[in-house]
Amino acid sequence: MKEKKLFLSICAVCVLSVLASPRILADNESNPVRNEFLNGTKKELFFGPIVSSLEGTGLLTSKSQEGVVPLNKTSLVGGGNQETLHFSLDLSQTSLNTVKSKDYVKIEDLKPYGNPGEPQLPFKSFIVTLPLNSKVSGVNVSNVAYRPLLNKLNIVAHPIPIARASSMLKEKQSIDAEKQNPDIRKEMGVSRKSDSVCKTCNLESFFPGNLVSYDIGKDNKNLFVFVKFFPMQYISGSGRALLVTNADITVNYQLTDNKQKTE
């Protein structure tokens, strides 16, 4: 009897393993580029001294709600309100992974940010819960301290979807044909400003360029501010980068007397 129970238990474990394996495989294949870099060659990151001023970086520290008509002051229940978050980074949580001369800076608890073709940089997400009758005017970053990265980086780009990659391949073939026969472009009246796939490549300014962005959502009880904070800024043209280690992120909002007037 005991042997029969043991046999049934082993069979149950085997069935569960078979059922779980496709899910595990799917999770691992969901972002093969990222997984490859997480398992790539780890190198040491070198940092310069702490800098407490963003002067000369050209970085933007605020984001305001676009397209919002200013509220009539008489409709406000309260004046300006704020919710402040603090970001702090321990450099021991960072690592540099390299695969085929491409780099990915991994930071614990942070996810990669960027559109297809753009550099993969880590970002931190926050959710701020506000009263439903809140009107968000913007988010700003203050008390910033950062460390320059002394490594010259070649940050890997986000993978491009297959459909878009196919379109880009056709465009490249067209470009190659034009190079072989320049008269084709003249005959078609086509003028290309740039043949570069990555719109942020070879730039001499930081990407993403803004330390913060946000979106707004709500349910029947609360208004939610989804904040994205970008501690790593990267110049693709020179391979320079900096990493913010401390910052205060402030959500500015006002309360209205009409709960229907919310974003």
GUFI-150698 format. One record per residue: x negated, y, z of N, C-alpha, C in turn; residue number from 1; residue in one letter. Coordinates in pm, whole numbers. Layout:
<pts>
PT      n.u      n.v      n.w     ca.u     ca.v     ca.w      c.u      c.v      c.w   lumdo   guse
PT        X        Y        Z        X        Y        Z        X        Y        Z     NUM      a
...
</pts>
This chain:
<pts>
PT      n.u      n.v      n.w     ca.u     ca.v     ca.w      c.u      c.v      c.w   lumdo   guse
PT      -83     -121        0        0        0        0      -87      127        0       1      m
PT     -192      124       85     -281      239       91     -353      261      -42       2      k
PT     -392      148     -104     -462      158     -233     -372      217     -340       3      e
PT     -242      182     -333     -147      236     -430     -131      386     -413       4      k
PT     -123      434     -286     -111      579     -259     -235      653     -306       5      k
PT     -352      591     -282     -478      653     -325     -482      666     -476       6      l
PT     -438      559     -545     -437      560     -691     -345      670     -744       7      f
PT     -225      684     -684     -130      787     -726     -185      927     -701       8      l
PT     -257      945     -590     -316     1077     -559     -420     1115     -663       9      s
PT     -502     1016     -700     -606     1043     -801     -543     1079     -935      10      i
PT     -435     1010     -970     -366     1039    -1096     -308     1180    -1095      11      c
PT     -252     1219     -980     -193     1353     -969     -298     1461     -986      12      a
PT     -416     1439     -927     -526     1536     -940     -570     1547    -1085      13      v
PT     -577     1433    -1153     -619     1434    -1294     -520     1509    -1382      14      c
PT     -389     1489    -1356     -286     1558    -1434     -293     1708    -1413      15      v
PT     -309     1751    -1286     -319     1894    -1257     -442     1955    -1324      16      l
PT     -551     1879    -1326     -673     1930    -1391     -652     1951    -1539      17      s
PT     -583     1857    -1603     -556     1869    -1747     -465     1986    -1776      18      v
PT     -363     2006    -1690     -271     2117    -1710     -337     2251    -1688      19      l
PT     -430     2257    -1593     -495     2384    -1559     -603     2422    -1657      20      a
PT     -667     2323    -1723     -781     2352    -1809     -751     2445    -1924      21      s
PT     -635     2435    -1993     -609     2530    -2101     -601     2673    -2051      22      p
PT     -543     2693    -1929     -531     2828    -1874     -669     2885    -1843      23      r
PT     -755     2800    -1782     -891     2844    -1752     -966     2879    -1878      24      i
PT     -951     2793    -1981    -1018     2818    -2109     -968     2946    -2172      25      l
PT     -836     2971    -2162     -778     3093    -2220     -831     3216    -2150      26      a
PT     -844     3210    -2014     -895     3324    -1939    -1038     3354    -1978      27      d
PT    -1119     3248    -1997    -1259     3268    -2033    -1274     3324    -2173      28      n
PT    -1178     3289    -2261    -1188     3334    -2400    -1115     3465    -2424      29      e
PT    -1048     3519    -2321     -971     3642    -2339    -1060     3758    -2376      30      s
PT    -1182     3762    -2325    -1277     3866    -2360    -1414     3801    -2374      31      n
PT    -1439     3730    -2485    -1564     3656    -2499    -1687     3744    -2496      32      p
PT    -1677     3868    -2547    -1792     3958    -2546    -1832     3992    -2404      33      v
PT    -1731     4027    -2323    -1759     4061    -2184    -1816     3942    -2108      34      r
PT    -1757     3824    -2129    -1804     3704    -2060    -1949     3673    -2097      35      n
PT    -1982     3695    -2224    -2120     3670    -2268    -2217     3760    -2194      36      e
PT    -2178     3885    -2173    -2267     3978    -2106    -2274     3955    -1957      37      f
PT    -2162     3906    -1899    -2165     3873    -1757    -2262     3758    -1730      38      l
PT    -2283     3673    -1830    -2373     3559    -1816    -2507     3583    -1885      39      n
PT    -2531     3708    -1926    -2653     3738    -1999    -2775     3752    -1910      40      g
PT    -2886     3796    -1969    -3009     3816    -1895    -2998     3938    -1804      41      t
PT    -3021     3918    -1677    -3010     4029    -1582    -3143     4102    -1570      42      k
PT    -3136     4235    -1579    -3255     4319    -1566    -3232     4418    -1452      43      k
PT    -3339     4478    -1407    -3329     4572    -1296    -3295     4711    -1347      44      e
PT    -3206     4778    -1274    -3172     4916    -1304    -3260     5008    -1220      45      l
PT    -3309     5115    -1283    -3392     5211    -1213    -3320     5346    -1209      46      f
PT    -3319     5408    -1092    -3244     5532    -1073    -3336     5647    -1032      47      f
PT    -3301     5766    -1081    -3371     5886    -1040    -3314     5937     -909      48      g
PT    -3361     6053     -863    -3315     6108     -735    -3169     6155     -742      49      p
PT    -3107     6172     -626    -2969     6218     -617    -2959     6363     -665      50      i
PT    -2859     6389     -749    -2832     6524     -799    -2691     6562     -755      51      v
PT    -2676     6679     -696    -2547     6720     -641    -2479     6830     -722      52      s
PT    -2529     6855     -841    -2468     6957     -929    -2456     6901    -1070      53      s
PT    -2342     6927    -1134    -2320     6882    -1271    -2365     6985    -1374      54      l
PT    -2429     7089    -1329    -2474     7195    -1420    -2567     7137    -1527      55      e
PT    -2538     7171    -1651    -2620     7126    -1761    -2578     6992    -1821      56      g
PT    -2480     6924    -1758    -2436     6795    -1810    -2325     6810    -1914      57      t
PT    -2250     6920    -1906    -2137     6939    -1997    -2016     6854    -1963      58      g
PT    -2018     6788    -1847    -1907     6700    -1809    -1787     6780    -1759      59      l
PT    -1668     6734    -1795    -1544     6794    -1749    -1499     6725    -1621      60      l
PT    -1450     6802    -1525    -1415     6746    -1395    -1267     6752    -1364      61      t
PT    -1185     6789    -1462    -1041     6797    -1434     -961     6758    -1557      62      s
PT     -837     6719    -1530     -742     6685    -1635     -606     6738    -1594      63      k
PT     -543     6818    -1679     -413     6876    -1647     -305     6810    -1731      64      s
PT     -182     6819    -1681      -69     6762    -1753      -41     6846    -1877      65      q
PT      -50     6784    -1995      -30     6857    -2120      117     6862    -2157      66      e
PT      159     6974    -2211      295     6986    -2259      400     7004    -2153      67      g
PT      358     7035    -2029      453     7055    -1921      484     7203    -1907      68      v
PT      612     7238    -1908      652     7377    -1891      639     7413    -1745      69      v
PT      571     7525    -1710      555     7563    -1570      690     7575    -1500      70      p
PT      693     7528    -1376      816     7531    -1299      846     7671    -1248      71      l
PT      973     7701    -1236     1014     7825    -1172      983     7815    -1023      72      n
PT      910     7910     -969      868     7905     -830      986     7894     -733      73      k
PT     1100     7945     -772     1215     7942     -683     1272     7801     -669      74      t
PT     1233     7710     -757     1286     7574     -750     1201     7482     -665      75      s
PT     1093     7535     -608     1002     7453     -530     1045     7444     -385      76      l
PT     1041     7320     -332     1069     7299     -190      944     7326     -110      77      v
PT      830     7284     -161      704     7306      -94      605     7367     -189      78      g
PT      494     7422     -136      393     7482     -221      307     7374     -283      79      g
PT      182     7409     -314       93     7311     -373       58     7200     -275      80      g
PT       65     7078     -319       31     6962     -237      -82     6885     -302      81      n
PT     -154     6811     -221     -269     6737     -272     -278     6599     -207      82      q
PT     -326     6504     -286     -365     6373     -236     -509     6350     -282      83      e
PT     -599     6329     -187     -740     6317     -222     -792     6176     -197      84      t
PT     -861     6123     -297     -924     5991     -289    -1075     6011     -286      85      l
PT    -1144     5923     -217    -1291     5933     -215    -1351     5813     -286      86      h
PT    -1443     5842     -377    -1515     5737     -448    -1658     5733     -397      87      f
PT    -1703     5615     -360    -1840     5597     -314    -1895     5468     -374      88      s
PT    -2016     5472     -420    -2075     5357     -488    -2208     5319     -423      89      l
PT    -2218     5193     -388    -2342     5135     -337    -2420     5080     -457      90      d
PT    -2540     5129     -478    -2617     5090     -596    -2651     4941     -598      91      l
PT    -2643     4876     -483    -2669     4732     -479    -2556     4655     -548      92      s
PT    -2444     4721     -577    -2331     4658     -646    -2346     4663     -798      93      q
PT    -2455     4721     -844    -2474     4737     -989    -2575     4637    -1042      94      t
PT    -2561     4602    -1169    -2658     4515    -1235    -2657     4545    -1384      95      s
PT    -2768     4515    -1448    -2782     4537    -1592    -2796     4403    -1662      96      l
PT    -2700     4371    -1747    -2703     4247    -1823    -2731     4278    -1970      97      n
PT    -2819     4201    -2029    -2858     4226    -2168    -2845     4099    -2252      98      t
PT    -2784     4114    -2369    -2771     4004    -2464    -2804     4059    -2603      99      v
PT    -2907     4001    -2666    -2945     4040    -2802    -2965     4191    -2814     100      k
PT    -3040     4248    -2723    -3079     4390    -2719    -2963     4485    -2689     101      s
PT    -2844     4431    -2656    -2731     4513    -2618    -2711     4505    -2467     102      k
PT    -2677     4618    -2403    -2669     4625    -2257    -2525     4642    -2209     103      d
PT    -2501     4588    -2090    -2374     4610    -2022    -2405     4632    -1874     104      y
PT    -2364     4747    -1821    -2385     4778    -1680    -2264     4729    -1602     105      v
PT    -2285     4630    -1519    -2177     4571    -1441    -2176     4633    -1302     106      k
PT    -2059     4675    -1258    -2040     4728    -1123    -1926     4652    -1058     107      i
PT    -1948     4601     -940    -1847     4521     -871    -1716     4599     -856     108      e
PT    -1605     4531     -882    -1469     4585     -868    -1433     4688     -975     109      d
PT    -1520     4711    -1072    -1490     4804    -1180    -1473     4726    -1311     110      l
PT    -1388     4777    -1399    -1359     4712    -1525    -1420     4791    -1641     111      k
PT    -1442     4728    -1757    -1496     4801    -1872    -1391     4889    -1938     112      p
PT    -1433     5007    -1980    -1343     5103    -2045    -1393     5133    -2185     113      y
PT    -1298     5167    -2273    -1335     5210    -2408    -1244     5150    -2512     114      g
PT    -1228     5221    -2622    -1151     5172    -2735    -1242     5088    -2825     115      n
PT    -1184     5008    -2916    -1267     4928    -3006    -1371     5013    -3079     116      p
PT    -1495     4969    -3073    -1604     5041    -3138    -1674     5139    -3046     117      g
PT    -1614     5170    -2930    -1675     5263    -2834    -1758     5187    -2732     118      e
PT    -1855     5255    -2667    -1938     5189    -2566    -1853     5136    -2450     119      p
PT    -1888     5017    -2402    -1819     4958    -2287    -1880     5012    -2159     120      q
PT    -1805     5094    -2089    -1852     5154    -1965    -1756     5120    -1851     121      l
PT    -1807     5099    -1731    -1719     5063    -1619    -1638     5183    -1570     122      p
PT    -1514     5157    -1529    -1431     5263    -1471    -1357     5210    -1349     123      f
PT    -1314     5301    -1263    -1241     5267    -1140    -1098     5319    -1153     124      k
PT    -1003     5234    -1118     -862     5275    -1126     -803     5291     -985     125      s
PT     -717     5390     -972     -645     5416     -848     -497     5434     -880     126      f
PT     -413     5403     -783     -270     5432     -795     -230     5517     -675     127      i
PT     -179     5636     -703     -132     5727     -597       19     5730     -600     128      v
PT       82     5702     -486      228     5700     -476      277     5832     -416     129      t
PT      368     5898     -488      421     6028     -446      573     6021     -438     130      l
PT      635     6120     -369      782     6127     -368      835     6141     -510     131      p
PT      955     6092     -531     1013     6093     -666     1031     6234     -721     132      l
PT     1052     6332     -632     1072     6470     -678      940     6547     -686     133      n
PT      833     6476     -726      702     6540     -740      677     6580     -884     134      s
PT      606     6689     -901      563     6738    -1032      411     6748    -1030     135      k
PT      343     6659    -1102      197     6657    -1101      144     6763    -1197     136      v
PT       57     6847    -1146       -1     6953    -1229     -138     6916    -1284     137      s
PT     -205     6821    -1220     -334     6780    -1271     -415     6703    -1168     138      g
PT     -530     6655    -1212     -623     6582    -1125     -761     6642    -1145     139      v
PT     -832     6664    -1037     -968     6719    -1050    -1066     6645     -960     140      n
PT    -1194     6656     -994    -1301     6589     -921    -1394     6695     -861     141      v
PT    -1432     6675     -736    -1521     6769     -669    -1621     6693     -581     142      s
PT    -1715     6770     -523    -1818     6713     -434    -1889     6593     -500     143      n
PT    -1930     6615     -623    -1992     6507     -702    -2141     6496     -673     144      v
PT    -2186     6373     -656    -2329     6343     -649    -2356     6228     -745     145      a
PT    -2465     6237     -821    -2494     6130     -916    -2643     6098     -918     146      y
PT    -2674     5982     -978    -2813     5941     -997    -2835     5916    -1146     147      r
PT    -2934     5979    -1206    -2964     5947    -1347    -3023     5807    -1358     148      p
PT    -2988     5736    -1464    -3048     5605    -1490    -3175     5625    -1571     149      l
PT    -3283     5567    -1525    -3411     5584    -1592    -3430     5483    -1705     150      l
PT    -3349     5378    -1706    -3355     5282    -1817    -3301     5347    -1944     151      n
PT    -3362     5317    -2057    -3306     5357    -2185    -3211     5247    -2229     152      k
PT    -3083     5280    -2241    -2979     5179    -2262    -2927     5177    -2405     153      l
PT    -2883     5061    -2445    -2816     5043    -2574    -2684     4971    -2543     154      n
PT    -2586     5048    -2499    -2462     4991    -2447    -2383     4920    -2557     155      i
PT    -2337     4801    -2524    -2258     4722    -2618    -2123     4790    -2643     156      v
PT    -2073     4778    -2764    -1944     4837    -2798    -1832     4738    -2773     157      a
PT    -1712     4791    -2749    -1595     4707    -2737    -1570     4634    -2868     158      h
PT    -1531     4508    -2860    -1506     4432    -2984    -1391     4493    -3064     159      p
PT    -1401     4480    -3194    -1300     4534    -3284    -1203     4422    -3323     160      i
PT    -1071     4445    -3315     -974     4342    -3353     -999     4288    -3492     161      p
PT     -964     4162    -3513     -992     4094    -3640     -932     4169    -3759     162      i
PT     -807     4216    -3744     -741     4285    -3855     -816     4412    -3892     163      a
PT     -858     4486    -3788     -932     4610    -3814    -1070     4579    -3870     164      r
PT    -1131     4471    -3821    -1263     4434    -3870    -1257     4400    -4018     165      a
PT    -1149     4332    -4058    -1132     4298    -4200    -1119     4423    -4284     166      s
PT    -1043     4522    -4232    -1027     4648    -4304    -1160     4722    -4315     167      s
PT    -1238     4717    -4205    -1367     4785    -4206    -1463     4717    -4302     168      m
PT    -1453     4582    -4313    -1539     4510    -4406    -1510     4553    -4549     169      l
PT    -1382     4567    -4582    -1344     4612    -4716    -1396     4753    -4741     170      k
PT    -1388     4838    -4637    -1436     4975    -4651    -1586     4976    -4675     171      e
PT    -1658     4889    -4601    -1803     4881    -4618    -1838     4834    -4759     172      k
PT    -1764     4736    -4808    -1788     4686    -4944    -1766     4797    -5046     173      q
PT    -1663     4880    -5018    -1635     4992    -5106    -1749     5094    -5102     174      s
PT    -1800     5118    -4981    -1911     5212    -4964    -2035     5162    -5037     175      i
PT    -2061     5031    -5022    -2178     4973    -5090    -2165     4986    -5242     176      d
PT    -2043     4967    -5290    -2020     4979    -5435    -2044     5124    -5480     177      a
PT    -2002     5218    -5396    -2022     5359    -5430    -2169     5396    -5433     178      e
PT    -2246     5335    -5340    -2389     5365    -5336    -2458     5313    -5462     179      k
PT    -2411     5196    -5509    -2469     5139    -5630    -2428     5217    -5755     180      q
PT    -2308     5276    -5748    -2258     5354    -5861    -2196     5483    -5809     181      n
PT    -2276     5587    -5783    -2227     5713    -5728    -2117     5778    -5810     182      p
PT    -2110     5746    -5940    -2009     5810    -6026    -1867     5766    -5989     183      d
PT    -1855     5648    -5919    -1723     5600    -5880    -1655     5701    -5788     184      i
PT    -1733     5754    -5692    -1677     5850    -5597    -1629     5975    -5669     185      r
PT    -1708     6021    -5768    -1670     6142    -5841    -1542     6118    -5921     186      k
PT    -1536     6000    -5986    -1419     5969    -6067    -1292     5961    -5982     187      e
PT    -1306     5908    -5858    -1190     5893    -5770    -1161     6021    -5691     188      m
PT    -1255     6114    -5694    -1236     6238    -5619    -1240     6218    -5471     189      g
PT    -1319     6120    -5424    -1325     6087    -5282    -1446     6155    -5220     190      v
PT    -1425     6211    -5102    -1534     6273    -5028    -1535     6216    -4887     191      s
PT    -1642     6145    -4850    -1652     6086    -4717    -1736     6176    -4628     192      r
PT    -1677     6219    -4514    -1753     6300    -4419    -1849     6214    -4339     193      k
PT    -1806     6090    -4312    -1891     6001    -4234    -1861     5857    -4269     194      s
PT    -1964     5777    -4283    -1947     5636    -4310    -1968     5555    -4182     195      d
PT    -1982     5623    -4070    -2009     5555    -3944    -1882     5493    -3889     196      s
PT    -1894     5368    -3841    -1780     5299    -3780    -1751     5356    -3642     197      v
PT    -1853     5368    -3560    -1837     5419    -3423    -1839     5571    -3422     198      c
PT    -1729     5630    -3379    -1717     5776    -3380    -1801     5842    -3271     199      k
PT    -1850     5761    -3175    -1927     5819    -3065    -2076     5788    -3076     200      t
PT    -2116     5721    -3182    -2258     5685    -3197    -2343     5807    -3231     201      c
PT    -2468     5802    -3185    -2568     5906    -3216    -2525     6045    -3170     202      n
PT    -2443     6051    -3066    -2404     6179    -3011    -2508     6225    -2910     203      l
PT    -2516     6353    -2892    -2608     6409    -2793    -2532     6466    -2674     204      e
PT    -2412     6415    -2651    -2334     6455    -2534    -2282     6330    -2466     205      s
PT    -2244     6345    -2341    -2202     6230    -2263    -2067     6176    -2309     206      f
PT    -2054     6044    -2305    -1929     5975    -2330    -1891     5900    -2202     207      f
PT    -1765     5906    -2157    -1648     5967    -2221    -1642     6119    -2212     208      p
PT    -1726     6182    -2130    -1730     6328    -2126    -1645     6390    -2017     209      g
PT    -1539     6321    -1977    -1454     6366    -1867    -1463     6264    -1756     210      n
PT    -1473     6311    -1632    -1485     6218    -1520    -1354     6152    -1483     211      l
PT    -1243     6210    -1528    -1114     6159    -1482    -1005     6175    -1588     212      v
PT     -908     6084    -1586     -786     6096    -1665     -674     6031    -1585     213      s
PT     -551     6053    -1627     -440     5992    -1552     -315     5980    -1638     214      y
PT     -227     5889    -1593      -95     5871    -1652        7     5869    -1539     215      d
PT      133     5889    -1574      239     5896    -1474      348     5794    -1505     216      i
PT      399     5731    -1400      512     5640    -1411      600     5655    -1289     217      g
PT      717     5592    -1290      806     5604    -1175      903     5486    -1171     218      k
PT      961     5466    -1053     1072     5374    -1038     1186     5451     -971     219      d
PT     1279     5383     -908     1394     5450     -848     1362     5522     -718     220      n
PT     1243     5492     -662     1210     5548     -532     1087     5639     -532     221      k
PT      990     5610     -618      863     5681     -613      812     5721     -751     222      n
PT      721     5816     -750      647     5854     -870      504     5806     -852     223      l
PT      446     5746     -956      313     5688     -946      216     5761    -1040     224      f
PT       98     5791     -988       -8     5851    -1068     -118     5747    -1084     225      v
PT     -141     5705    -1208     -243     5604    -1239     -370     5678    -1281     226      f
PT     -465     5682    -1190     -587     5760    -1210     -700     5669    -1259     227      v
PT     -770     5716    -1363     -890     5648    -1410    -1010     5738    -1383     228      k
PT    -1108     5684    -1313    -1229     5760    -1281    -1347     5694    -1351     229      f
PT    -1428     5776    -1421    -1538     5726    -1502    -1673     5764    -1440     230      f
PT    -1725     5680    -1352    -1850     5716    -1283    -1973     5710    -1372     231      p
PT    -1968     5628    -1478    -2083     5617    -1567    -2059     5698    -1694     232      m
PT    -2155     5781    -1727    -2151     5863    -1848    -2275     5832    -1930     233      q
PT    -2256     5822    -2063    -2361     5767    -2149    -2378     5850    -2276     234      y
PT    -2502     5878    -2312    -2534     5945    -2438    -2591     5842    -2533     235      i
PT    -2514     5805    -2635    -2556     5697    -2724    -2676     5734    -2810     236      s
PT    -2690     5862    -2841    -2800     5903    -2927    -2936     5885    -2865     237      g
PT    -2947     5909    -2733    -3076     5899    -2664    -3086     5781    -2570     238      s
PT    -2973     5714    -2543    -2976     5601    -2450    -2976     5644    -2305     239      g
PT    -2956     5773    -2279    -2952     5824    -2142    -2816     5796    -2078     240      r
PT    -2817     5786    -1945    -2692     5765    -1873    -2707     5816    -1731     241      a
PT    -2595     5843    -1668    -2594     5878    -1526    -2482     5802    -1458     242      l
PT    -2495     5787    -1327    -2397     5712    -1251    -2357     5792    -1128     243      l
PT    -2230     5827    -1120    -2178     5902    -1005    -2170     5807     -885     244      v
PT    -2228     5850     -774    -2228     5766     -653    -2130     5815     -548     245      t
PT    -2093     5943     -553    -1996     5998     -457    -1913     6106     -526     246      n
PT    -1784     6108     -496    -1696     6210     -553    -1562     6209     -481     247      a
PT    -1498     6324     -476    -1361     6336     -427    -1268     6358     -546     248      d
PT    -1163     6279     -555    -1067     6288     -665     -935     6336     -609     249      i
PT     -888     6451     -654     -770     6514     -595     -655     6520     -696     250      t
PT     -540     6469     -655     -417     6478     -734     -338     6598     -683     251      v
PT     -314     6694     -772     -240     6815     -735      -96     6803     -782     252      n
PT       -2     6832     -693      140     6820     -729      224     6917     -648     253      y
PT      347     6935     -692      444     7019     -623      574     6941     -610     254      q
PT      652     6977     -510      781     6914     -489      891     7005     -542     255      l
PT      985     6946     -616     1096     7024     -670     1223     6994     -591     256      t
PT     1323     7078     -609     1449     7058     -537     1547     6974     -618     257      d
PT     1500     6923     -732     1587     6842     -818     1512     6717     -857     258      n
PT     1555     6602     -807     1485     6477     -833     1492     6434     -978     259      k
PT     1580     6498    -1053     1590     6463    -1195     1478     6528    -1275     260      q
PT     1411     6629    -1217     1306     6700    -1289     1170     6640    -1257     261      k
PT     1153     6516    -1283     1026     6449    -1259      977     6390    -1389     262      t
PT      844     6369    -1392      783     6312    -1512      801     6161    -1510     263      e
</pts>
